């Protein structure tokens, strides 16, 4: 299992949710929340695939966050 923490001051929660939905067919995700971050646990049958999905998920969530902030400006 790979654990990602998306700090709330940097990432939009909607972007994290959308990224998880987008990558849903490629792994299993468990979402939780702390006071400071949205936490996503990524699980896939193959460790290399799990790491790749986790990295892509992080990039995608960041891209969606930037896009939403540009549209709001």
Secondary structure, DSSP 8 states (H G I E B T S, - for coil): -EEEEEETTTS-HHHHHHHHHHHGGGSEEEEEE-SSEEEEEEE-SSHHHHHHHHHHHHHHHHHHHHHHHHHH-
